[in-house]
Amino acid sequence: MDNRQDFLDADRGFIAPIPGPLTGPDGHTIFDPKWFDFLAEDAERPDTVNPSLWRQSQVMAKSGLYKVADRLYQVRNNDIANLTIVEGPDGLVIVDCTMTVEAAAQGLALFREHVSDEPVVAVIYTHTHIDHYGGIKGLVDPADVASGKVPIIAPGTIASFDEHAIGENVVAGNAMSRRAFYAFGSLLEFQPKGMLTCGIGIATPHGPSISYLSPTDGITETGTRRELAGLEFEFLYAPDTEAPEEMHIWIPQLKALTCAENANHTLHNIQTLRGARTRDARNFARYLDETLERWGDDVEVHYGTHTWPVWDNTKVTGFLESQRDTYKYIHDQALRLANLGYTPLEAAEHIELPEQLRRAWYNRGYHGTLHHDVRAVYTKELGMWDGDPVSLHPHPPVETANRYVDLIGADRILAEGRRAIEVGDYRWATQILHHLVFTQPDNHEARQLQADAYEQLGYQIEGPQWRGIYLGAALELREGVQPPPFETASPDTILAMPVGILFDFVAVHLNGPAAADVDLRIDLDFTDHGQTWTMWIKNGVLHARRGRSSAAQLTIRGPKAELVTALLQPGTAERLAKEERITVTGDTTTLTDFAGLLDQFAPTFDIVTP
C-alpha cells in the first residue's frame, strides 16, 4: 500500500481537467467528474470498501487530458475507456473512440482547445467491444468515412468485425445489459456504500448516445503496416483474446505500443460476468509474448485503451511479461487441477498466483478475478458440466428451493441465516436464504437478511464487478427491480447490423412453441442495399437466405431502416406502408400472424427472485 507509483503515473503529463458533466440526448446528466470527488487521493478509506479496491478507485478517479509522449495524448476517465489521439504531421489519428458519442466529442474538443485543431484523418478500432467504437460519431462525419476520406482500420475482415461487434451486443443484448447493470454497478449511487469505479475504467455513462460505423480497412495479418497522418502504424493481429477480433499497435517513430485490452492495470476477464463468449487465456499469453519478441527491445511507452500508461523499457517489458505469465499460470494450473480431478469451483478455491505475480497491482482482480477466471478456463476447455453427476440434471432453482424449505422449515432457515450473518459467514448466509427467497419471494425477513449478507460480501470484496453484483442484489431484494439506465442495443447498432445478423436478431425473438405448427414465408427487398432475402418459419424455427421464393405469401420492399422496424415491430408495417416508406404486396394477414409469434424482451427481468 506504500507503493505510490501508480498515482504518480496516472498524473504524469497532465494538461487539463475534464471540463464538466456530460448530458445525454434528453438533456439529463449522464456523467459528471464530481460524482467521484469522494475518491480524492487524500480521502480516508471507509470501512465499506476493500483497501485494494479503494486504492485502485482513487487512481482511476484521476481524469483529464494527458500528454503521454511526443505526439501521443489521451483523454482518460470521462468514460469507461480512453480516447487516444496521435498527432501526426498530416492530422490526427484516433485510437479507440470511447463508449459514447458525448464522451468522445468532449474529449476531442478538450484536445483541440489545448493542443491542436488538426482534422481527424483516420480512426483505429483496436477490437470489437462497444466501449471502443461507440463514440465514433462524436469524432468523425459518417459522410467522410463513406467517401473514403477518413478510413477506419480494425482487426479482422470487415464482415467479421461487424458480426462480432454487433452480434455480441444485440443478439443476446437484453440479457447482457441486465447482467452488465449489476456487474458495472449501474444501478448504484456513486458513494462509499455503493459504486466506486469499474476498476478498469471510471464508469459507464448513464443513458448515453452509442453509435457505430463499420470499419473500412481490415487487418488480418501480423506485420501489416499503414501510413496514417504521416506516421507508420504496424499491427499484430491477436484474435480470440480479450475480444474475438483484436490487435496490438506499434508506432515505431514514437516507440509507443498498445496491446489493446490484452494488457491493463488489472487482471482481465477470461469469462465476463455480463456475458460473452469465453476467451482463451493461452492466447492472451501467446500474443503478449509475440509482442515482446517483436518490439520489446525498442518500446518506451505502453498506452492502454483503459487505465494509465507505463513508461520506460524495463518497466513496460516487466509489465507485459508479468501479465503474460499471469494468464498462462491461470490457464495451466486450472487444467492441471482439472486433470487431477478437481471441479471448477474446487480449483478456483485452491489456486493462488505466485507471490511475485499476485503482489503486482496490475495483476489484481479489478475486472476479471482469479476465482472466476479459473472457472472460465474450465468452461473454455471442458464445457458447462463440472464432471460431477449430481450437477448433470439438477432440479431448477425453485424446485430445489421448495424441497429444502419442506425439509428444513422456513423458521430454521431464517435462524440459520441470522446465525451465519452473526459469525460473518456471509457466503453461506446467501446460499441458505436463497432457498427461502425462491420459495417465498414475498418473505420480507428472508429478503432483508439475504440483502444484509450480500451487502457485507460487497463491502469486503476486492473486485468491483463482484461488488456491483452483490450490492445490486441487495438493492433489488430491498426495493425491487430497478429501471435500466440505458440499453446497449441502440438504434445505430441495430441499423448497422449486417442483414444476416438482423435475421438472427429477429430469430431469437421467435416463440418456438407458438410457432411450432406455423408455415410462413416473407420476401424482403432491401432497396438501399440491393439485396433480396426470403425469410421463413417452419418447425418453430426462423431461417433466412439470399434470394426470392415463389412460395412467399408476402413481399415487403423498402430501405433497411424501415424493414428493420417492420421486422421487429410488425404492427407498424401498415403505418409505414400508408406513409409510403415501404411497399407491401401479398397477403397482409401474414404480418399479423408473424407479429403474434414474437416475444418482446423486458429489460427488467428478475434475478434475485424467481
N, C-alpha and C positions, 0 to 999 in steps of 0.2 A: 504493500500500500504506500510505501515511501517513494516508490519509483514514479516520478512526475514527468517522465519524458513524453508520454502521450499528450499531456496538457500543453507542453511546450511545442510539440509538433503540430497540434491542432491550431495553435495560434500563429504559427510561422507563416510569414508572407501576408499577414492581414492587411487589407486595403480599405474596406468599408463594410459597415454592418448591413444586414437585411433591412431595407428601408421602412418596413411596416407590414401590416396584415395584408393577406390576400382575400379578395372577395370572389365568390362564385357567380355563376350565371344569374342567380336570382337575387344577388346583392348581399347575401349573408357572408359572414366571415368564415372562410374555410381553413385558414392557417394564420397564426399570429405568433411571432417570436416571443411575445410577452407571456405566452402560456407556460414558458419554460424558465421564467425568472427564478422559480423556487430551486432550480438546479445550479445556481451560481456556484462558482468554484470554491468560494469560502463558506458556503452553506453547510450546516451540520447535518449529518445523515440522520434521518428519523428511524425509529425502531421498526417501521413498517416496510423497510426496503433492505434487501440483501446488500451487504457492504460492497461486494464486487460489482453488482448491478448499479449501485449508486455512483460508483466511480466512473463506469462506462457511460452512464447517462450524463454526468457532468461534462465529460469530454464531448459527447455528442451534441450537447447544448450550445457549443461554440459554433457560431454561424456567421456567414458573410461572404464577401468576395476576397479571394486569396490569390497571390502570385505564387505558383508552385515552382516554377523555373523560368528561365528566359523563354518568352513566347507562350508559356503554358499557365493557364489560370483555371480556377474552379470557383463556382458558387456552391456553397455547401449549407445544407440544413435549413432551406426553406421548403423542403420536400423530403421524402424518404431517400431519394437518390441524388447524386451530384450532377451538376451541369459543368462539363469540362469544355473549355474554349481554347483552341490552339490558334495563335495569331501568326499566320504565315505572311510572307511578303506580298501575296496577292489576295488576301482576305482571311476570313475566319472559317475554321473547321470545328464543328460541334461534335463532341464525342458523348453520346447519350443525352437524352432530352428531358430528363425527369419524368415524373408520372403525369403531371398536369400542365395544361396549357398556361394556366395562370402563373405557376412557379417558373416555368421556362421563360415566359415573357418577362417576368420580373427580373430573373437572373440576367438575361441578355441586356435589358435596359440598364441594370446596375453596372455591367461590364462596359457598356457604351458610355455611360456617364463618367467613368473613372479611368478607362484605358484606351479604347479605340472605337471609332464609329464605322469601321470597315464592314463591308457586307459579308453575310454568310454565303460561302461558295460551295460548301459540302457538309454533309451530315453523316456520321457513322453511328449505327446501332451496334453495340457490342454483343447483344443477344436478344432473345425473343420474349422478354418479360415486360409487362406493361409499364413498370416504373422506369424503363429505359427508352421507350418510344412514345409514351402517352402525351408528352408535351410538344410534339413535333410542330403542331400548327401555331404554337406560340413563338416559333423561331423562323419559319420559312413560309412563303406563299406557295400553296399547293400548285398553282399555275407554273411556278418556276421549276418545281420538281417534274411536273408533267412535260414541260418543254425540254428538259434535259439541262437547263441552266444550273440547277443545284442537284447533284447526284446524292442519293442515299445509299451508302455502302453498308452491307450487312453480311453476316455469316450464312453459308448455305446457298442453295438456289433461291431465287425469289419466291417460287411456289412453295418451297419447303419452309422458308421463313414465315410467309403468310399463314401457312397451315398451322404451324406451331404457335405463332404469336396470337392468332385469332382463336384457333380451336381451343387452346388451354383456358382462355378467359371467357369463352362464350358457351361452348357445348355443355360443360359442367359448371358454368359460371354462377348459377344461383346457389348451388351447394358450396362452391368455393368461396363466394362472397360471404355467406353466412358464417362459415368457419373462419374466414380471414378477419371478420369483425371481432371475433373472440381473440384470435391469436395476436392481432396487432393492436389490441386494446381500444378499438374504435368506439366501443360502447361506453368507455370510461371517461371520467374527467381527468384533466392533467393536474395531478396533485400527489402528495406523498402516499396517500392511501388508494391511489388509482393508477392511471397511466403515467409512465415516466417518459421513455422514448422507445423506439422499436429496436434499439440495440445496434442494428446495422445501419440505421438512419434515424433521423429525428422523429418523424411521424408521417402517416399518410394524411394529406389534407382531407377535410370532411366536406364532401359534396362538390368535387371539382369538375372541370371540363376535361375529358380524356379523349384524345384524338388518335388518328392513325393514318399514315401514308405508307404504301408499300415501298420497299426498297427498290432501287433501280439497278443495282450492281451487286451481284452475289459473289462472295469469297468462298471457294470450295477447296483450295489447296494452300497448304502452308508454304510460305515463301513468296506468295503473291504480293506485288508492290503496286502502289498507286501514288502518283504525284498529285497532291492536293494543296492548293493555295501556295505553291512554290516550295513545299516541303515533301519529303518522301515518307510514306507510311508503309510499313511491312506488317503482314498479318500471319498469325499462327492459328490455323483452323482447329478448334477444340470442341467438336460436337459431343453430345451425350455427357456433358459435365454438369455444371450448375443449371444449364438450360439445354434443351435438345439441340439448338444451334447457338454456338458461342465462339468467340475468337479473342485472342490476345493481340495487342497492337504495340509495335515498336516504332519510335520516331528517332532514327539514328542521329540526325543533326542536333537533337535536344538530349540525346541519351536517356530518353524517357520511355517508360514501359507501363502498360496496364495489362493485368491478367483478368480484366473484366471482373466478374463476380466469383472467380475461382480462387482469389486471394483477397482477404479482408482482415480488418481488425476484429475478427470474431470467427469462431467455428461456424461453418455454414451447414445448411440442411442437406442431408442425403435423401430425406423424405420430408417435404414441407408439411407443416401441420394444417395449413389452409387447404392442402390437397393439390397434388400434381403428380406427374409420373415420377417414379422412384429413380434416383440418379445413381451413377456408378462412381463410387468412391475411388476405385482404381484409376479412373480416367482423370479425376482431379489431380492425383499424384503424377500420373504419366505426363500430362500436358504441362504441369508446373516444372517437372524435371526437364522436359524438352525445351521449355522457355529458358531455364537456367543454362542449358547446354548451348543454346543459340546466342543468347545475349547477356548471360551472367557476367562475363568478363568486362562488359562495357557499360552496363546500366548504372546510372547515378541517381535516378528517382523512379519510384513506383507510385503512380497516381491511381487511386482506387475509384471505381464507379460508385462506391459507397465509402464512408469513413474518410480518414485523412491520409495524406501521403507518407511514404517512407523515403528518407534521403540517405545518400552515401552508399557506395557499392557494397561495403561489408554488411551494412545493416539491411539493405534490400535483399541481398542473396541469403543472408541469415533468416530473414522473414519468410522468403519463398521456400527455402529448404525446410523450415520448421512447419509451415503449413502443409507442404508436400508430405512430410513424414507423419503428420497427424492424421491425414486422410488415409494414408497407406496403413498405418497402425490400426486404425478403426476397422478398415476392411479386413486385414489379415487376421487380426485377433478375433473378430466376430466369427469368421469362418473356421478358425482353429477350434473355438469352443463349440461351434455347430458340429464339427467333425468329432468332438468328444462327447456329443450327446446333449449339450445344453440347449434349452429352448431360447427364443429371442429375449424374453423377459429375464430369464436367468442370466444370460450373457450380459445384458445391459446392466444388471445389478452387480456384476462381477468385474467388468473391465474398467480399469483406470488407465489414463495416459501416464507414460513415464514422467518423472518429475521435471525433466528438462523441457518437456512439451507442455505439460499442464500448468507450469509456472510462467509461461509466456502469456501475457494478457491477450494477445491476438488469437490464442487458441482456446480461450474460454467460451462458454456456450451462450453467447448473447443473441444468436439467431438460430442456428441448429444447437442441439445439445448432444453430449456424448451418449446419453441414455437413448434418445430416440434415433440417433444416427446408427448406433449398433443394431437396433431393431430393424432399421431400414435396409441395412446390408442383407439381413436375412430375407426381407421381402424381395429385394432385387435378385438375389441368387437362388432362393429356395421357395418363394411364393408366399401365399397368405396363410397356409397351415403351419402351425408351430411344431407339428410332429407328435403331439400328444393326442391319442384317440378321443379323449373326453372333449376336446375342442373342435372335433370334426363336424359334429351335428348337434350343438347345444340348443337348448330351448332359447327362444328370443328373450330379450330383457324383461318384458312384462310377465311372461310366463314363468321365467326363473324367479322374478321378484315375488310373485304370488306364492310360489312354493316355499320360499324362505320365510315369508311372513306367516304362512299357515303353520310351518314347522316351529318357528321360534316364538312368534307372537309380536304384535306391534309394540306393546309396552316394554318387552325385554329388548327389542331392537333400539328403542329410544334410550333405554337405560344404558345399553352398551355404547351407543353413540356419545352420550354425555360422558361416560367414563373415559372413552378414548380421547375425547377433547381435553378432559381434565389432566390426563397424563401426557398430552402432546402427541398422541398417535393419530395425527390428522389424516394420514392416508387411509388407515383402517376405518376411521370415522366416516369418511366419504363413501367408502365401499359398503359398509353395513347399512348406512342410512339410505343409500341409493335404492336398496330393495324396497324400503318402506315408501319412499317418494314415488317409485314407479308403480307400487300397488295402490297407494293412497295419495295421488298428486295434490289433493286439497288439504293434506295433513300439515297444518301450519307449523306445528312444533318440529316435525321432521324436516321440513324445508328450511326453517331457520337454523336448526342445528347443522344441517349439511352445509348451508351457506357459511356459517361460522368456521367450519372446518376448511372449506375451500379458501376462505379469506386468509386464514393462517398459512396455508400452503403457498398462496400467492405472495404473502409478505416475506416468506422465507426463501423463495426460490431465486436462483441467480439468473435464469433465462427469462427475458421479458415476454416471450411468446407464451411460455408456461404461466407466467404471472397474469398475462392478459386473459388466458383461458380460465384460470382459477377465479380471478376476480370478476370476470364476465359471468361465470356460472353463479357466483354468489349474488351478483346484482339481479340476475333473472330469476333466481329462486326467491328472492325477496320481493321483487317488483314486477315480475312477469317479463315476457318477451319485449325487447326494446326495438324501436323502429330502426331500420337500416340507415346509416349515414350517407351511403351512396351505392350505386350499382356499377360493377366493372363492365357489364355488357352495355356500353354506351352506344348511342345511335351511330356514331362514327365507326365504332368497332364492328357493329353488325353489318353496316353497309360495306365495310372493307372486306368482308368475308368472301373468299372465292366461292363461286356458285356451288361447287361440290360440297363445301363445308356448310353452306347455307342449308342444303337439304339434310345434312347431318344434324344441324341445329333443330330443324323442324321435326326430324325423326324422333328426337329424344322427348318431344312434347306429345308424341302419339301414345294414346292409351291403348296398349296392346290388347288387353281383354275386350275392350269395347269394339276394337277394330278387327277382331278375330275372324268374323264372317263377312267383312266388307270387301268388295271388289270395286276399286275406284281408280280412275286414271285421268290425269290432267296434263295437258301440254302447256309449257310456258315459254314465250318468246321474250328474251331479254334484249330489247331493241337497241339499247345503248352499248351492248357488249357483242352484238352479232351472234348470240348463242341461243339455241333452242334446246330445251330439255323436256323429257317426259318423266312424270312422277306418278308412281302407282302404289296402291296399298293392297296387299293381299296377305293372308295368314297373320294378320296383326303386325305387319312389317311395312315400313315405308322405304321404297327404293327410288332412285332417280338415275337417269343416264342421258347422255347427249343424244339429240335427235327427236323425231316425232313418232307418234304412234297412231296407227289407223283406228285403234280401239279407244282413243281418248274421248271421254264424254264431254270435255270442256277444254277450251283453249283461252289462255289469258296472255295478252300482249301489252308490253309497256316497259319503261326504264326499270333498272334493277331496284331503285329505291322504292318504287311503287309496288313492284312484285314482292319485295320483302314484306311490306305491310300487308299485302293480300294473303301471303302465305301464313304469317304469324298471327294475323287478326282477320280471318276470312270474312267476318261480318262487315268489314269496311269495304269489301270489293264493290258492292252495289253503289256506295257513295263515290268511290274512285272512278267507277265507270260513268256515272252521271256527270262528274266533273271532267270527263274526257281525259283523265290521267292514265287510264288503262282501257283496253277493249276486251270484252268478254263475249265469246261465241260458244254456243252449245247449250247443254242442259245446266242452267244456273242452280238447280237444286243440289248439284254435286258439291258446290261450295258450302251449302248449308249442312250437308252430310259431313263434309270434311271438318267444318268448324266444331261439330259435336264430338269429334274424336280427339281433340287437342286439349291437353291439360294446361292450365295456367299456373305457373310456379309462384308461390308466395315467398318473399324473401325473409319471412319471419317464422319459419317452421321451428317447432320445439326441439331443444337439445337436452336440457337438464330435467325435463319432464317428458312422459311418454306422449 
